[in-house]
């Protein structure tokens, strides 16, 4: 009995020592979620509360944030949680943030395209980015609010106007396209999904989403018909969820998961973990378009390197040329909105 108590107490002493050395060796990181009481924001707040790299979690929305913060704040993990509600509290929510994640805006409903969301969400993003420029100009910004193809260019223009645009610190979160491509590919290739990797390039809507299954690992010998169907399903993944939810929302849980994955990669990069590579929609010279999603090496400054697309199959080369006009027009629409 005495021995088991001793073992228990020595192991708990060891754990508290480990905890102390962990908390002293892991940098303090403040993460702010703007739109934290929404359909994506709430599960994202939960997932970021579970991330041991976060020391301070700031939850902002126009309503209901105190409740979300109280609920999430009871979870026994490292980060301190504070909820902020309404525009008056936005400055406090952002002050000192290392990473700002923006899932704010309205979700897609059946029959709506991502473009139908444009006017509402574009206005929200414009206001939030003006505040980021003012209160945490050096933070990394992870844009989730759709249409990402346009909201990232809007953010860039707002930051340029404020004189603090750093293209290395602005990311469109396209991780959900990668998550879907991995899941769908694993199902068809009959391989464990945890081992699968599939780069996804282009943009974050419909035909602008181009999964590079020719570069997928582990390689599987899938027919052209299957690859075409997998590409289409990845492109239509958001619509699949919107229709399945039958008017009750869009992809919120899988999006929160993808958002948390990408945020974790950004935090690891900031903390100096080497070789963190994820796909993201960033300012780019990989193609003639000013913004493009491809593999990006993350580091202490945000984007350390935008990686080459690598070899494409003929089908993927066609897809790349086909997506460019739509992506170009979405980028121009964002720039025009920001400057009007």
N, C-alpha and C positions, 0 to 999 in steps of 0.2 A: 504494500500500500504506500509506505513512505517513499520507496524507490520510484513508484509511478508518479507520485506528486513531484518528486525531484526532477524526474525526466520531463514532466509537463512544465514545471517552472523554468527549468533550464532551456527547454525548447521555446517557451514563450519569451524568455529573456533574449534568446538568440534572434527570435523574430522581431522583437522591438528594436534590437541593435541593427538588424538588416533594414528595418523600416527607416531608422534614423539615418543610416549611411545612404540608403536609397534616396530619401528626401533631400539629403544634403548634396548628393552627386547629380541629381536630376534638376535642371534649371527650373526656376519658377516660370510658368507660362500661363498668361491670361487668354482665354478664348471667349469671344463674344458671339452669341447667336442672335441674329436680327430676324424676328419672325418666329420666336421660340414657342409661342402658344399655338401655332398652327399645326396642320396635319403632318408636315415633315418636321417642323420645329420641335414638337414634343418628343417623338422617339429619338430625334437627333440629340436633344438635351440629355436624355437618358443614356445614350451610347457615349457621349462625351464625358458624362459624369463617371462612367466606368473606365475611362482612359487614365492610366496612372501618370501620363505626361502632363496632364492639366492640373494646375494648382489653383486656378481661379476661374470659375465658370459664370459668365455674365449673360443673363437671359433677358432679352428685350422684345417687347411687342406693344401694339397699341392697346391691347386689353388682355386680361386673364393671366398675365405673367406672375403676379404674386403667388397664385395657386400652384402653378407649374413649378416655380422655384421652391416653394415649401415642400411639395411632394418629392421632387428630385433631391432636394437638400437633405432629406432624411437618410439617404443611402450612404453607407459607411465606407466611402472611398476618399481619396486624398483631397479633392478639390472643394473649396468654399464656393457656395452657390448664392448669387444675389439676383433677384428679379427686378426689372425696371419696366415701368409702364408709362406710355405716352411720350410725346415728343420732348417734353420738358426734361425727361430723364435720360434722353439718348446720349448726351455728352458724358454723363457718369458711366453709362453702360459701356461706352467705347474707350474711355480714358485708360491708357496703358495697355491696351490689347496687343498681343503678339499676332493673333489670328482672328479674323472676322469671317464668320460663315453667314451667308445671306440666303435663307430659304423663304424670305418674305414674299407676299403677293397672293393672288388668287389661284386656285388650282384649275386644271382643265376639266371641263364637263363634256358629256357625250356630244359629238357633233362639232365641238370646238377644235380648231387647229391651234397650234402654239402661237400663230400670228394673231388669233382672236384675243389672246391674252395681252397682246402687245401694249395697247394704250394704258391699261390699268397698271401692269407690272413695271412698265418702263418708267412711269411717273414715280412709283414707289422707290425703284432702284436709284433714280436720279437724286431724290431727296436723301436717301441713306448714304450714298457715296459722297455727297456734299459734306455730310456730317463726319464721315470717316476721314476725309481730306483735312478737316479742321481738328479733330480730336485724337486721331491715332494714325497720322499720315504714313508711318513706317510699318504698319501692320501688313501681313499677308492677307489677301482678300480672296475668299472662295465663293464664287457666284453659283448659286443653285437656281435662283429665280428665272423662270422661263419667260420668253424664249432666249436661252443662253447665247445663241448665235448673235443676238442683238444686244442683250443686256451687258455683255462683257465690253463690246465697243462703246456703249453708253458710259459705263464706268470709266473707261480709259479717257474719254473726252472730258468728263467731269473732273477727273484728277488732273488732266492737262490744264484745264481752265484755272484750277487752284494752284498750279505751278508745282505740283508734287507727284506727277505721274512717274512711276517706276515700273516698266513693263515686266520686270522680274517678279513683281509681287502680286500680279493680278492673274487669277486662274478661273476659267470656266470649268465647273465640275462635270466631267463626262464619264465619271467612273461607273455610273449605272449601266451605260452602254457596254462597258467592259464586263461588268458582273453578269449581265444578261447573255452576252456572247459566250462567256465561259460556261454558264449553266446550260445553254442550248446546245453548244458544241459537245460538252461532256455526255449529254443524253444521247446524241446521235453517234458519237465515236465510241461510246461504251467504255469510257475511262473515268477514273476517280476525279471528281470536279476540283478537289483541292490541289491536284497536280497540274491543272490546266492553266495555260496562259494564252490570251488572244489580244494582240494590240488592236485598238479601234481608233481610226483617224477621221478627220474631216470636221464635222460639227456635231450638234446635239439635237437634231430634229429630222425625222423622216429620211429622205434619200441622202441627206448630208452625213448621216452616220454610216461609216464604211468599216466593217470589221475585216481584218486581214487574216482570214482563215488559212491562207497559204503559209502564214508564219506561226500558226498555232502550234503549241507544244502540249502534250506529246502529239506527234504527227499521226494522223489516221487517214486511211485511204478512202475518202468520201467522194461520191460521184458529184459531177457538176450540178445536177438537179438538186441534190441534198444541200450543197454549198449555197446555191441560189436561194433555196427555201430558208436556210439558216440566216442568210444575210437579210432577207425580207422580214423574218420574224424579229431579228434584232432591231431593225429600223422601226418596226411597228409595235415594239414592246410596250411603249407607253399607252398606245391605243388599246392594246389587248387588256390592260389593267382597267383603263377608263370604262371600257365596254363591260367587263366582268363585274365592276362595281355598280353598274347600271344607275348612274346619276348620283351615286353617293361618294364620289371622290376620284382621285387619281392615284398614281404610284407614290405612296407616302412612306411606307415601311421599308421597301427595298431602296428607295431614294435616300432615306435617313441612314441606312446601312452603308450605302455607297459613299454618302457624304462624310460619314464617320471614318471610313477607310481612307479617303483622300486627306481628310484633316490630320489623321494620324501620320500619314506619310509626310505631310508638310511639317508637322512638329518634329518628327525624326530628323528631317533635313535641317531644320533650324538648330537642332541640338547636335549637329555634326555627325550623325550616323552616315557612313559612306554608302554609295551606290544605291540610293533610293530612287527608283525609276517608276513613274506612273504616267498614264496617258492623261493629257489635259488640254483644254482649249485656251491657247495663249497667243500673245503677239509673236509672229513667226515670219521667217524668210524662207521656210522650207518649200513653199509654193509662191505663186505671185499674189496670193491673198494675204492681207495684213494680219488676219487671225486664223488660226488653224489648230485642230487637235492632233497631237501626235505624242510619241513617247518623250518625256521630259525628265532630266535628272534634277532632283531637288536637293537644295543645300541651305547653307546659312543665309544666303541672300534671296531665297525663293527659287527661281529658275536658275540653275547653274549652266544647263546646256539643253538646247532643243535637239533631239536626236533625229537622224535621217529616217526616212520612211522605210528604207530597206527594199529588197526585191519584191515586186508586186506581180501577181498572176495577170494574165490578159483580162480576165473578168474584173479584177480589182482596178486595173488601169482604166478600163471603161467607166467603172463606178466613180473613180476619182475625177475624170473629166466631166461626168454627168452631174456631180454634186457642186462643181465650182460656181455655175451661174446663180443657183439658189443661195448658196452661202454668201457669195459676193453681195447679192441684193439684201440679205438680212443684215450684213455688216453695215452697208450704206444706210439702211433704214435706221439703225441704231445711232450712227454718227449724226445723221440729219436730225433725229429727235433730240439728241443732246444739245445740238447747236441752235435749235429754233427758239 
